[in-house]
């Protein structure tokens, strides 16, 4: 197939998208995982680690897992992936599904338990 200047958009834009995803995937994984770690450390410093486990934190963790699973694609574009990359990509994908499920479960619990009185308040 001969690529002329008239049909450059047919292959140029998808390739730019794929290369962009290959660059963004490892960076996104590290940034989102760091954000989750900072939320947990901030809650730990405040004395209540459990307050960090909100649906938003779980969604950030799921995003980090998705980007982590995409790192296999990044490595395959710039070299040949080794066997452990496939396993790590699978684990990151499973973690992303688990974190998304935890986000939904936490949101449902917060909605259900939000109607209960706090244990430190005295009801008359």
N, C-alpha and C positions, 0 to 999 in steps of 0.2 A: 504494500500500500504506500503510495506516495502522498506525503502530507504537504499540502500547499498552504499559502498564507490565508486562503479563504476559509479553510476548515480548522484553523489553529484553535479556535474556541472549543472545538469538540473534544480535544485531548488535553489542551493546556489547563483549563479550569479544573477538571477532575484531578489532574496530576498535582496542581498547586494545593488543592484541598487535601490530598493524601499525604503530601510532604509536610503540609502544615500540621496535620493530625499527628504525624510521626514525630514532629518536634514538640508539639504541645502535650502529648500524652505523658512522657516522663516528668515534664515540668509540672503539669497539673496534678499528677499523683503525689509528688513531693509537697506541693503547696497545700493541697487539701488535707493530706495526712498531718502536716505540720499544724494546720489550723485546728484539727481535732485534738492534737496533743496539747496545744496552747489552751484550748477550752478546758480540758481536763486538769491541766496544771493550775489554771486560774481558779477553778472550783476547789482544787485540793488546797491551795493557799488560803482560800476563804473558809476552809474547814468542812465543806460539804461536797464530796466528790460526786455523789449521786445526782446533784443538781445539774451536772454537765451532760447527763444522759437524756437529752431532749430529742424530739424528732429531728430538729435541725442538725444536731451533732451527728445523729445516725445517717442523715442524708449526705452530710459532708463525707462521712466514712464510706458510704456507698459510692459517691463520686470518685473518691480516691481509689476504690477497688476497680471501678470501671476504667479509669485511666491506667491503673496498674495492669489490668488485663490487656489494654491496648499497647503496652510496651513491647509485647511480642511482635506486633506489626511494625513498630519502630525499628526494632533490631533486624527484622527480616528485610527491611528496605536498605539498610546500611551494611548488612553482612548476613552470614548464615546463622540462624539461631541454634543454640545447643539444646540438648534434651531437657535440661533443667528449666529453660525458659518456658517450654510448653507447660510444665508442671506449675511453675510460678504464675503463669497467665491463668491457668485453670483455677488455682487457689484464689487469686484476686477476683476472678469472676464469681466464684462461689461466695466469697466474702461480700461482694457488692450485693448479691441477692439476699444474703442473710441480713446485711445492714439495712437494706430497703424494707425488708420484712419487720425488722425491729423498729424502724421509724414508724411504720403503720401501726404496729402493736403498741408502741409508746404513746402515739397520738390517741389511739382508742382508749387506752388506760387513763390518760390525762383527761379525756372528755368524760369518761365514766366516773373517775374518782374526783373530778373537779367539784362535784356537788356535795361531797362529804365535808364535814367541818374539820378544821385543822386540829391535830391532837393537843396543841398547846393552848387553844382557846377554850374557855369554859362556856358551855351553852347554859342559859338559864332554865 
